[in-house]
Amino acid sequence: DDFAPQTIANTLWSMARLRIPPNPDLLLALSTRAIFIAHEFQPQMLASSLWALATMVPLGVPLPREMVQVLLLHSEHLAPQFEQQDISNMCWAVATMKQKMPLQVLEALMLRTITLADSLSPQGLANIMWSLATLRARAHTHRGV
């Protein structure tokens, strides 16, 4: 119960950066707490947590899908506060985890991307475009198109 959003984000990020798979009990505790306090996450914490989870998938870490979905839904309300790196990390993470991004979240992030267009770095823009292309390709695959 003592885990704050920043603590959750930092813990997940550290394990991902060091390529250390979390103990299943720790991951359960972190994801359970994150679901409970998702409304307290700020954009950077949210994007960092999703990036970390996506980074740990190749390590064999099971994806806490409920946590991912709750954080994605919360991100719709935070989208106007997102910075370029937050959008890039979040889109990359969702595409890498092969998750479906809710349409309202995608729309909110794209509106924010348009607002930030003049300040996007080439790498940030490339990451966002790759992620969107990957998400779109997946959407077509799911629809049978």
C-alpha positions as CSV (number, residue, x, y, z in Angstrom):
1,D,0.0,0.0,0.0
2,D,3.0,2.3,0.3
3,F,3.8,2.2,-3.4
4,A,3.2,5.6,-5.0
5,P,3.0,6.0,-8.8
6,Q,6.5,7.3,-9.0
7,T,7.8,4.4,-7.0
8,I,6.0,1.9,-9.2
9,A,7.3,3.6,-12.4
10,N,10.9,3.8,-11.0
11,T,10.9,0.2,-9.9
12,L,9.6,-1.1,-13.2
13,W,11.9,1.2,-15.2
14,S,14.9,0.1,-13.2
15,M,14.2,-3.6,-13.6
16,A,13.6,-3.1,-17.4
17,R,16.8,-1.0,-17.8
18,L,18.9,-3.6,-16.0
19,R,17.1,-6.4,-17.8
20,I,16.1,-8.0,-14.4
21,P,12.8,-9.8,-14.6
22,P,10.8,-9.0,-11.5
23,N,9.8,-11.6,-9.0
24,P,6.2,-12.6,-9.9
25,D,5.0,-11.6,-6.4
26,L,6.6,-8.2,-6.8
27,L,5.0,-7.7,-10.2
28,L,1.6,-8.7,-8.9
29,A,2.0,-6.2,-6.0
30,L,3.1,-3.4,-8.3
31,S,0.4,-4.1,-10.9
32,T,-2.4,-4.4,-8.2
33,R,-1.3,-1.2,-6.6
34,A,-1.0,0.6,-10.0
35,I,-4.6,-0.4,-10.9
36,F,-5.8,1.0,-7.6
37,I,-4.0,4.3,-7.9
38,A,-4.0,4.7,-11.7
39,H,-5.7,8.1,-11.3
40,E,-2.6,9.4,-9.5
41,F,-0.2,8.6,-12.3
42,Q,1.3,11.6,-14.2
43,P,2.1,11.3,-17.9
44,Q,5.9,10.5,-17.5
45,M,5.2,7.9,-14.8
46,L,2.5,6.3,-16.9
47,A,4.6,6.2,-20.1
48,S,7.6,5.0,-18.2
49,S,5.7,2.2,-16.6
50,L,4.3,1.0,-20.0
51,W,7.7,1.3,-21.6
52,A,9.2,-0.8,-18.8
53,L,6.5,-3.5,-19.2
54,A,7.1,-3.7,-22.9
55,T,10.8,-3.8,-22.5
56,M,10.5,-6.8,-20.1
57,V,8.2,-8.9,-22.4
58,P,11.2,-10.4,-24.3
59,L,12.6,-11.4,-20.9
60,G,9.7,-13.7,-20.4
61,V,7.9,-11.5,-18.0
62,P,4.1,-12.1,-18.1
63,L,2.3,-8.9,-19.1
64,P,-0.1,-7.6,-16.4
65,R,-2.8,-6.9,-19.0
66,E,-5.3,-5.4,-16.6
67,M,-2.7,-2.9,-15.4
68,V,-1.9,-2.0,-19.0
69,Q,-5.5,-1.4,-19.9
70,V,-6.2,0.7,-16.8
71,L,-3.2,2.9,-17.5
72,L,-4.1,3.2,-21.1
73,L,-7.6,4.4,-20.2
74,H,-6.3,6.8,-17.7
75,S,-3.9,8.3,-20.3
76,E,-6.9,9.7,-22.2
77,H,-7.4,12.3,-19.5
78,L,-3.7,13.0,-19.3
79,A,-3.0,13.3,-23.0
80,P,-3.1,17.2,-23.0
81,Q,-0.2,17.1,-20.5
82,F,1.9,14.6,-22.4
83,E,5.3,15.6,-23.8
84,Q,6.9,14.2,-26.9
85,Q,8.8,11.5,-25.1
86,D,5.7,10.4,-23.2
87,I,3.8,9.9,-26.4
88,S,6.6,8.2,-28.2
89,N,7.3,5.8,-25.3
90,M,3.7,5.0,-24.8
91,C,2.9,4.4,-28.5
92,W,6.1,2.3,-28.8
93,A,5.2,0.3,-25.7
94,V,1.6,-0.4,-26.8
95,A,2.8,-1.5,-30.2
96,T,5.6,-3.6,-28.8
97,M,3.3,-5.3,-26.3
98,K,0.9,-6.0,-29.2
99,Q,-2.0,-4.4,-27.3
100,K,-5.0,-2.6,-28.7
101,M,-5.0,1.1,-27.9
102,P,-8.5,2.3,-27.2
103,L,-9.6,4.6,-30.0
104,Q,-10.4,7.5,-27.7
105,V,-6.8,7.3,-26.2
106,L,-5.3,7.2,-29.7
107,E,-7.3,10.2,-30.7
108,A,-6.3,12.2,-27.6
109,L,-2.6,11.3,-28.1
110,M,-2.8,12.3,-31.8
111,L,-4.4,15.6,-30.9
112,R,-1.6,16.2,-28.5
113,T,1.0,15.2,-31.1
114,I,-0.4,17.8,-33.5
115,T,-0.2,20.4,-30.8
116,L,3.5,19.5,-30.3
117,A,4.3,19.1,-34.0
118,D,6.6,22.1,-34.2
119,S,8.8,20.8,-31.3
120,L,9.0,17.1,-32.2
121,S,12.4,15.7,-32.7
122,P,13.1,13.6,-35.8
123,Q,13.6,10.5,-33.5
124,G,10.4,11.2,-31.6
125,L,8.4,11.7,-34.7
126,A,9.9,8.5,-36.2
127,N,9.0,6.5,-33.1
128,I,5.5,7.8,-33.0
129,M,5.0,7.1,-36.8
130,W,6.4,3.5,-36.4
131,S,4.1,2.8,-33.5
132,L,1.1,4.2,-35.3
133,A,1.9,2.1,-38.4
134,T,2.3,-1.0,-36.2
135,L,-1.0,-0.3,-34.3
136,R,-2.8,0.3,-37.6
137,A,-1.5,-2.9,-39.2
138,R,-2.6,-4.8,-36.1
139,A,-6.1,-3.2,-36.3
140,H,-6.4,-4.3,-39.9
141,T,-5.3,-7.8,-39.0
142,H,-7.9,-8.0,-36.3
143,R,-10.6,-6.9,-38.6
144,G,-9.6,-9.3,-41.3
145,V,-8.8,-6.6,-43.8
